[in-house]
Amino acid sequence: MDDLKNIEFISYCIEIYKGHKNIDGAQAYTLLKNTGAIEYINANFEALHTFGDDYLVWNIDEFLKNHSVGNYSNLINDNINAELSVAEP
């Protein structure tokens, strides 16, 4: 049952993150997966699931800024561009 809660919460985080960043779900998932943010969310479920949407987005952004190599803005754009290029025939 705990695994299901974590999966649902991770899905929820992807949904709110995509909405706040105006990207689609596949782009948000790829970004969070490639940077280790999904593992971070899963590992910190107990604390994170008690917070509101704005804090969750801020917390994910802070994770990306602190745990990613390179410029944070470029990181988002690079992951979105990579996802788009994979999707094109």
C-alpha positions as CSV (number, residue, x, y, z in Angstrom):
1,M,0.0,0.0,0.0
2,D,2.8,2.4,0.8
3,D,4.3,1.9,-2.7
4,L,0.9,2.8,-4.3
5,K,0.8,6.0,-2.2
6,N,4.2,7.0,-3.4
7,I,3.4,6.3,-7.0
8,E,0.2,8.4,-6.8
9,F,2.1,11.2,-5.1
10,I,4.9,11.1,-7.7
11,S,2.3,11.3,-10.4
12,Y,0.6,14.2,-8.6
13,C,4.0,16.0,-8.4
14,I,4.6,15.5,-12.1
15,E,1.1,16.9,-12.8
16,I,1.5,20.0,-10.7
17,Y,5.1,20.6,-11.9
18,K,4.0,20.5,-15.6
19,G,1.2,22.9,-14.8
20,H,3.5,25.4,-13.1
21,K,6.1,25.2,-15.8
22,N,3.8,25.1,-18.8
23,I,5.2,21.9,-20.2
24,D,3.5,18.6,-21.0
25,G,3.5,15.5,-18.8
26,A,6.1,13.7,-20.9
27,Q,8.5,16.6,-20.7
28,A,8.0,17.0,-16.9
29,Y,8.5,13.2,-16.4
30,T,11.6,13.1,-18.5
31,L,13.1,16.1,-16.7
32,L,12.4,14.7,-13.2
33,K,13.5,11.2,-14.1
34,N,16.8,12.3,-15.8
35,T,17.8,14.5,-12.8
36,G,17.0,12.1,-10.0
37,A,14.1,14.2,-8.8
38,I,11.6,11.3,-8.9
39,E,13.9,9.3,-6.6
40,Y,14.2,12.3,-4.3
41,I,10.4,12.7,-4.2
42,N,10.0,9.0,-3.5
43,A,12.6,9.0,-0.7
44,N,11.1,12.1,0.9
45,F,7.4,11.2,0.5
46,E,6.6,11.3,4.2
47,A,7.6,14.9,4.5
48,L,6.7,16.2,1.1
49,H,3.2,14.9,0.9
50,T,2.2,17.2,3.8
51,F,3.0,20.4,1.8
52,G,1.0,22.4,-0.7
53,D,1.5,22.7,-4.4
54,D,3.5,25.9,-4.5
55,Y,6.0,24.5,-1.9
56,L,6.3,21.2,-3.8
57,V,7.2,23.0,-7.1
58,W,9.6,25.3,-5.2
59,N,11.2,22.2,-3.5
60,I,11.6,20.4,-6.8
61,D,13.1,23.5,-8.3
62,E,15.6,23.7,-5.4
63,F,16.4,20.1,-5.8
64,L,17.1,20.6,-9.5
65,K,19.2,23.7,-8.8
66,N,21.3,22.0,-6.1
67,H,21.7,18.5,-7.6
68,S,22.0,19.1,-11.3
69,V,25.1,19.8,-13.3
70,G,25.1,23.1,-15.3
71,N,22.7,26.0,-15.6
72,Y,19.2,25.3,-14.2
73,S,17.5,27.1,-17.1
74,N,19.5,25.2,-19.6
75,L,18.7,22.0,-17.8
76,I,15.0,22.4,-18.3
77,N,15.4,23.5,-21.9
78,D,17.8,20.7,-22.7
79,N,15.5,18.1,-21.2
80,I,12.5,19.5,-23.0
81,N,14.4,19.7,-26.3
82,A,15.7,16.1,-25.9
83,E,12.1,14.9,-25.3
84,L,10.8,16.7,-28.3
85,S,13.6,15.4,-30.6
86,V,12.8,11.8,-29.5
87,A,9.1,12.3,-30.2
88,E,9.7,13.6,-33.8
89,P,9.7,10.9,-36.5
